[in-house]
Amino acid sequence: MPRRSSILLVAALAVALSLSAAAGGAGSSATPQTGALQIALRAHGFYKGPLDGIPGPNTLAALVAFQQRSGVPVSGRLDARTRKLLRRLGKPLAGRRVVGTRMVGWDVSVLEFGLARRGFDVGAIDGRYTSETRTAVQRFQRYAGLPVDGAAGKATFRALEQAPPARVRHKLTWPMRTPIARRYGLEGNHLRPGVDLSAPYGTPFAAAGDGRVTWAGWSRSGLGLLVAVQHDGGVQTLYGHLSRVDVKVGQRVVRGGLLGLVGWTGKASQPHLYLEVRVRGAAVNPMTALK
């Protein structure tokens, strides 16, 4: 790299980082807009970091490198010329159109990232509106009290910004005391809506709280043998990859009551218990919902 270009890149990155710190508390706050930028830069092969929506040094370095490679002024800012070079993933801005199936764009990336942050699994977060995106939009619209049509217009984008986050009002208990092998959150460009609990094959596990069994059997979602329990307050817990199910649909269960045994069914590479907690359809981090 020529010396002048190296100096420009470093200088632009320093300016961009200082602006980010001044505007966003040292760049610590995740935003769907930054998430959309990361998606676009990743699609062009420049961003290799986590899809976290945080305007940190990795994102800014990728933006600067993209500008330098594209031959536009290296500013570290997302200007109109840079958006144009990002092609379909650089436009249009969120809320400028109603987005639906088969659409591609910056607004779709903002939508998908926003849905995933709120616990609605959209499949691949890549700026492409698929059937999985549509299903997640419908679930969120139902959660937010909006008309459920599967298309995202201004009302849906506004609700993603303003709707209160899902919370479990009454603490649940862990179905077993064991190490967590995989945590809740974004992995690559997918949301992982639950946690994996390490346990040997055949280990018994318990209900996280009082409730009614709404599913007890094989799941088509890849979770194998699955038990789902509905609790008060719109809370639901799901337990997957089981080797045995000891309850039936409609059965009332109590906190600590046996639900089944840990297994290796569905898409699992080793025995473990998959645990997911939902509030009115939105997945929440079990680490904050259970005690």
C-alpha positions as CSV (number, residue, x, y, z in Angstrom):
1,M,0.0,0.0,0.0
2,P,1.5,3.5,-0.9
3,R,2.6,5.5,2.1
4,R,0.1,8.4,1.3
5,S,-2.8,5.9,1.2
6,S,-1.8,4.4,4.5
7,I,-1.7,7.8,6.1
8,L,-5.1,8.7,4.7
9,L,-6.6,5.4,5.9
10,V,-5.3,5.8,9.4
11,A,-6.3,9.4,9.7
12,A,-9.8,8.7,8.4
13,L,-10.2,5.9,10.8
14,A,-9.1,8.0,13.7
15,V,-11.6,10.8,12.8
16,A,-14.4,8.3,12.4
17,L,-13.7,6.7,15.8
18,S,-13.6,10.0,17.5
19,L,-16.9,11.0,15.9
20,S,-18.4,7.7,17.0
21,A,-17.2,8.1,20.5
22,A,-18.7,11.6,20.7
23,A,-22.0,10.6,19.3
24,G,-22.6,7.2,20.9
25,G,-20.9,6.9,24.2
26,A,-17.6,5.5,22.8
27,G,-19.4,3.6,20.2
28,S,-20.8,1.1,22.7
29,S,-24.5,1.2,21.7
30,A,-25.6,-1.3,19.0
31,T,-28.0,0.1,16.4
32,P,-29.8,-1.5,13.4
33,Q,-28.2,1.1,11.1
34,T,-24.7,-0.1,12.0
35,G,-25.9,-3.7,11.8
36,A,-27.1,-2.9,8.2
37,L,-23.7,-1.4,7.4
38,Q,-21.9,-4.6,8.7
39,I,-24.2,-6.7,6.6
40,A,-23.4,-4.8,3.4
41,L,-19.7,-4.7,4.1
42,R,-19.7,-8.4,4.9
43,A,-21.4,-9.1,1.6
44,H,-18.7,-7.2,-0.2
45,G,-16.0,-9.2,1.6
46,F,-14.7,-6.4,3.8
47,Y,-16.2,-7.0,7.2
48,K,-15.2,-10.1,9.1
49,G,-16.2,-9.2,12.6
50,P,-19.3,-10.1,14.6
51,L,-22.7,-8.9,13.5
52,D,-23.3,-6.9,16.6
53,G,-24.4,-3.5,15.4
54,I,-21.7,-1.7,17.3
55,P,-19.8,1.1,15.5
56,G,-16.4,0.0,16.8
57,P,-13.0,-0.2,15.2
58,N,-13.7,-3.3,13.2
59,T,-16.7,-1.8,11.4
60,L,-15.0,1.5,10.8
61,A,-11.8,-0.1,9.5
62,A,-13.9,-2.2,7.1
63,L,-15.7,0.9,5.9
64,V,-12.5,2.8,5.3
65,A,-10.9,-0.2,3.5
66,F,-14.0,-0.4,1.3
67,Q,-13.8,3.3,0.4
68,Q,-10.2,3.0,-0.4
69,R,-10.6,0.0,-2.6
70,S,-13.6,1.6,-4.4
71,G,-11.7,4.8,-5.2
72,V,-14.0,7.2,-3.3
73,P,-12.7,9.8,-0.8
74,V,-11.6,8.0,2.4
75,S,-13.7,9.5,5.1
76,G,-14.9,6.7,7.3
77,R,-18.4,8.0,6.9
78,L,-21.3,6.4,5.1
79,D,-22.0,9.1,2.4
80,A,-24.1,9.0,-0.7
81,R,-21.3,7.8,-3.0
82,T,-20.4,5.0,-0.6
83,R,-24.0,3.9,-0.3
84,K,-24.2,3.7,-4.1
85,L,-21.1,1.5,-4.3
86,L,-22.7,-0.9,-1.8
87,R,-25.3,-1.4,-4.5
88,R,-28.6,-3.1,-3.4
89,L,-27.5,-3.4,0.2
90,G,-26.8,0.4,0.5
91,K,-30.3,1.6,-0.1
92,P,-33.1,2.5,0.4
93,L,-33.3,3.9,3.9
94,A,-35.6,2.2,6.4
95,G,-39.2,3.3,6.2
96,R,-39.0,4.7,2.6
97,R,-41.0,1.7,1.2
98,V,-43.1,-1.2,2.3
99,V,-40.8,-4.3,2.2
100,G,-41.9,-7.8,1.5
101,T,-40.9,-11.2,0.2
102,R,-38.0,-11.3,-2.3
103,M,-36.9,-7.7,-1.7
104,V,-33.3,-6.9,-1.1
105,G,-31.9,-3.7,0.5
106,W,-30.5,-1.6,3.3
107,D,-34.0,-1.4,4.8
108,V,-34.3,-5.2,4.8
109,S,-31.0,-5.4,6.7
110,V,-32.2,-2.9,9.2
111,L,-35.5,-4.8,9.6
112,E,-33.8,-8.2,10.0
113,F,-31.2,-6.9,12.5
114,G,-33.9,-5.2,14.5
115,L,-36.1,-8.3,14.6
116,A,-33.2,-10.5,15.7
117,R,-32.2,-8.1,18.5
118,R,-35.8,-8.3,19.8
119,G,-35.7,-12.1,19.8
120,F,-37.4,-12.9,16.5
121,D,-35.5,-15.4,14.4
122,V,-35.3,-14.3,10.7
123,G,-32.9,-17.0,9.5
124,A,-29.9,-15.6,7.7
125,I,-29.5,-11.8,8.5
126,D,-28.3,-10.8,5.0
127,G,-30.6,-8.1,3.7
128,R,-32.8,-10.5,1.7
129,Y,-36.5,-10.8,2.6
130,T,-37.3,-14.5,2.7
131,S,-40.2,-16.6,3.9
132,E,-38.4,-16.8,7.3
133,T,-38.2,-13.0,7.4
134,R,-41.9,-12.8,6.7
135,T,-42.7,-15.2,9.5
136,A,-40.6,-13.2,11.9
137,V,-42.3,-10.0,10.8
138,Q,-45.8,-11.6,11.4
139,R,-44.7,-12.7,14.9
140,F,-43.4,-9.3,15.8
141,Q,-46.5,-7.6,14.4
142,R,-48.6,-9.8,16.6
143,Y,-46.3,-9.1,19.6
144,A,-46.5,-5.3,19.0
145,G,-50.3,-5.3,18.5
146,L,-50.0,-4.3,14.8
147,P,-52.1,-5.6,11.9
148,V,-50.5,-8.9,10.9
149,D,-49.8,-8.9,7.2
150,G,-46.1,-9.9,7.0
151,A,-45.1,-6.7,5.2
152,A,-43.0,-4.1,7.0
153,G,-44.0,-0.5,6.5
154,K,-43.5,2.6,8.6
155,A,-45.6,1.3,11.5
156,T,-43.5,-1.9,11.8
157,F,-40.2,0.0,11.6
158,R,-41.4,2.5,14.2
159,A,-42.5,-0.3,16.5
160,L,-39.1,-2.0,16.3
161,E,-37.6,1.2,17.6
162,Q,-40.2,2.0,20.3
163,A,-41.8,-1.2,21.5
164,P,-40.6,-2.2,25.0
165,P,-38.3,-5.2,25.2
166,A,-39.7,-8.5,26.2
167,R,-39.2,-9.4,29.8
168,V,-40.1,-12.3,32.1
169,R,-41.9,-10.8,35.0
170,H,-41.6,-13.8,37.3
171,K,-38.3,-15.6,37.6
172,L,-38.1,-19.1,36.4
173,T,-35.6,-21.7,37.6
174,W,-33.0,-23.6,35.6
175,P,-34.2,-27.1,34.5
176,M,-30.8,-28.5,35.7
177,R,-27.6,-27.2,37.2
178,T,-25.0,-27.7,34.5
179,P,-22.5,-25.6,32.5
180,I,-23.8,-23.6,29.5
181,A,-22.1,-24.9,26.3
182,R,-23.6,-22.3,23.9
183,R,-25.2,-19.0,24.8
184,Y,-28.1,-16.9,23.5
185,G,-27.4,-14.2,20.9
186,L,-26.2,-13.5,17.4
187,E,-23.8,-16.1,16.0
188,G,-22.4,-15.2,12.6
189,N,-25.4,-13.9,10.7
190,H,-28.1,-15.9,12.6
191,L,-29.8,-15.4,15.9
192,R,-29.4,-18.2,18.4
193,P,-32.6,-17.9,20.4
194,G,-31.7,-20.3,23.2
195,V,-28.9,-21.9,25.1
196,D,-27.3,-25.3,25.2
197,L,-26.9,-27.0,28.6
198,S,-24.2,-29.6,28.8
199,A,-25.4,-32.9,30.2
200,P,-24.8,-36.6,29.7
201,Y,-27.3,-38.6,27.6
202,G,-30.3,-39.6,29.7
203,T,-29.9,-36.9,32.4
204,P,-33.4,-35.9,33.8
205,F,-34.5,-32.3,33.6
206,A,-37.3,-30.3,35.2
207,A,-39.9,-27.7,34.3
208,A,-38.6,-24.1,34.8
209,G,-42.0,-23.1,36.3
210,D,-45.6,-24.1,36.7
211,G,-47.5,-24.3,33.5
212,R,-49.3,-26.4,30.9
213,V,-47.7,-28.6,28.3
214,T,-48.5,-27.4,24.8
215,W,-46.1,-29.7,22.8
216,A,-44.6,-33.1,23.6
217,G,-43.2,-34.9,20.7
218,W,-41.1,-34.6,17.5
219,S,-40.4,-31.1,16.2
220,R,-39.7,-30.3,12.5
221,S,-37.5,-27.3,13.5
222,G,-34.4,-29.4,14.1
223,L,-34.8,-29.7,17.8
224,G,-35.8,-33.4,17.7
225,L,-37.9,-34.5,20.6
226,L,-39.3,-31.4,22.1
227,V,-41.4,-30.3,25.1
228,A,-43.0,-26.8,25.3
229,V,-44.6,-25.4,28.4
230,Q,-46.9,-22.4,28.6
231,H,-46.6,-20.3,31.8
232,D,-48.4,-17.3,33.1
233,G,-47.8,-13.8,31.5
234,G,-47.3,-15.1,28.0
235,V,-44.1,-16.9,28.9
236,Q,-43.2,-20.2,27.1
237,T,-40.2,-22.5,27.7
238,L,-39.0,-25.0,25.2
239,Y,-36.7,-28.0,25.8
240,G,-35.2,-29.7,22.8
241,H,-33.0,-32.7,21.6
242,L,-34.6,-35.0,24.2
243,S,-34.1,-38.8,24.4
244,R,-37.4,-39.3,26.2
245,V,-40.6,-37.3,26.9
246,D,-42.4,-37.9,30.2
247,V,-45.4,-35.5,29.8
248,K,-48.4,-35.2,27.5
249,V,-50.0,-32.2,25.8
250,G,-52.5,-30.5,28.1
251,Q,-50.8,-31.8,31.2
252,R,-50.3,-29.4,34.1
253,V,-46.7,-29.4,35.4
254,V,-45.1,-27.7,38.4
255,R,-41.8,-26.1,38.9
256,G,-39.1,-28.8,39.3
257,G,-41.4,-31.5,38.0
258,L,-39.8,-34.1,35.6
259,L,-40.3,-33.4,31.9
260,G,-38.0,-35.9,30.3
261,L,-34.4,-36.9,29.6
262,V,-31.5,-35.2,27.8
263,G,-30.8,-36.7,24.4
264,W,-29.2,-36.3,21.0
265,T,-32.2,-36.1,18.7
266,G,-32.7,-33.6,15.8
267,K,-29.8,-31.5,14.6
268,A,-27.4,-32.1,17.5
269,S,-23.7,-33.1,17.4
270,Q,-23.6,-34.4,21.0
271,P,-26.0,-34.9,24.0
272,H,-27.2,-31.7,25.6
273,L,-30.4,-29.9,26.5
274,Y,-31.6,-27.0,24.4
275,L,-33.5,-24.4,26.4
276,E,-35.4,-21.4,25.0
277,V,-37.5,-18.9,26.8
278,R,-40.1,-16.8,24.9
279,V,-42.4,-13.9,25.9
280,R,-45.4,-13.5,23.6
281,G,-43.3,-15.1,20.8
282,A,-40.1,-13.1,21.4
283,A,-37.1,-15.1,22.5
284,V,-35.3,-13.7,25.6
285,N,-31.9,-14.4,27.0
286,P,-32.4,-17.3,29.6
287,M,-29.5,-15.9,31.6
288,T,-31.7,-12.9,32.5
289,A,-34.9,-14.8,32.8
290,L,-33.9,-17.7,35.0
291,K,-32.4,-18.0,38.5
